[in-house]
Amino acid sequence: MAAPLALRGLSFSLVGPGRVGASLAAWLTACGARLGSSVGRAGLEQLTTGGQDLLLLAVPDPALPGVAAQLAHRPQAAVALHTSGSLDAAVLAPLAAAGTAVGTLHPLKAFPHPLPDPEQVRGVFFAVDGDPEARALAFRIASAWGAEAAQVPAAARSLYHFAATLAAGGVVTLLAAAEEIAGRLGLPAAVTRGYLELCKGAVAAAAEAHAEGRPLGAALTGPVARGDHATVARHLEALAALAPEKLPLTRELAQETLRQRERAVPRV
Ligand SMILES: NC(=O)c1ccc[n+]([C@@H]2O[C@H](COP(=O)([O-])OP(=O)(O)OC[C@H]3O[C@@H](n4cnc5c(N)ncnc54)[C@H](OP(=O)(O)O)[C@@H]3O)[C@@H](O)[C@H]2O)c1
């Protein structure tokens, strides 16, 4: 829960008032921070943030190096933080060379559109990295938002981001495959709603396992995890007839289920 006055006195400017930028700027001001300038491509040329505490960069990943190089020609804030998940703080090297402490503040959340309500920060994890002064400010901001944060160093960045795509898009891809199979079987839309509920229950069980200090794989259910070979064989036979293109994925998924089951409940 965002603390209303926790960032009083913090001055910041924003480059990239898009989905993430507009949201984070609203969450910052909700905690008492003061917004100076907010610019996109149009206002970048003149932007100077010297004397301010924070320059927040929420532009598309490919634009970050050019934006950093352009801004480094003029005095800028004490700290610059970008919001990319896959890029590390080194992408802001021109600003670092000009004397700004650089770092990252990546919200592990999907922003389909701006989400300015500070309630939206509840439960969001932030990946922090960079120079000590930049990390300290990033952690202070996350703490003001009542959010969890941890350092995700440069070497871990790419696969941290990939694993996030497994946790979000990967799950939706599997749900979409389940929906497609039900559709090919001629089953009604209620079945898809049933799969969505089933998924929520499975995610809740995985969260419970995590809260109890157990690996997420401890929450695995289904015939593969149970070692019910007869049921698995019937699934594969029916799938070969209806959706053979899904057989390689199904086999890989079963292998991974067994690996995760083994991690969670090692055989003695
Ligand atoms: N969307 C998500 O779910 C999400 C989640 C976590 C992290 N992120 C990260 O957050 C960052 C921003 O993503 P987003 O989805 O918020 O992007 P977005 O909605 O497309 O917004 C991008 C903003 O950057 C501005 N911009 C684009 N090119 C620019 C340039 N060369 N110079 C200055 N401003 C520029 C745009 O304004 P103008 O059009 O006016 O120039 C716009 O306000 C990215 O690093 C992304 O990886 C995104």
The ligand as an ORCA input file, in Angstrom:
! r2SCAN-3c Opt
* xyz 0 1
  N       4.069     -2.244    -21.002
  C       4.426     -3.121    -20.074
  O       3.641     -4.016    -19.710
  C       5.783     -3.019    -19.414
  C       5.975     -3.685    -18.183
  C       7.183     -3.534    -17.517
  C       8.195     -2.780    -18.088
  N       8.018     -2.196    -19.313
  C       9.116     -1.375    -19.844
  O       8.806      0.012    -19.641
  C       9.360      0.793    -20.722
  C       8.258      1.594    -21.385
  O       7.313      0.696    -21.911
  P       5.793      1.150    -22.183
  O       5.055     -0.110    -22.467
  O       5.307      2.058    -21.117
  O       5.953      1.981    -23.532
  P       4.861      2.912    -24.252
  O       3.520      2.783    -23.614
  O       5.005      2.638    -25.707
  O       5.358      4.382    -23.952
  C       6.590      4.811    -24.408
  C       6.749      6.285    -24.105
  O       8.051      6.685    -24.532
  C       7.976      7.840    -25.366
  N       9.046      7.695    -26.345
  C       9.164      6.775    -27.339
  N      10.337      6.928    -27.997
  C      10.971      7.963    -27.390
  C      12.213      8.622    -27.610
  N      13.042      8.236    -28.576
  N      12.532      9.664    -26.809
  C      11.699     10.086    -25.824
  N      10.495      9.503    -25.559
  C      10.146      8.446    -26.331
  C       6.569      7.850    -25.940
  O       6.116      9.179    -26.079
  P       6.032      9.890    -27.510
  O       5.259      8.969    -28.391
  O       5.356     11.177    -27.197
  O       7.445     10.078    -27.966
  C       5.753      7.188    -24.819
  O       5.309      8.154    -23.892
  C      10.080     -0.201    -21.631
  O      11.433     -0.271    -21.227
  C       9.375     -1.523    -21.327
  O      10.209     -2.644    -21.582
  C       6.830     -2.279    -19.986
*
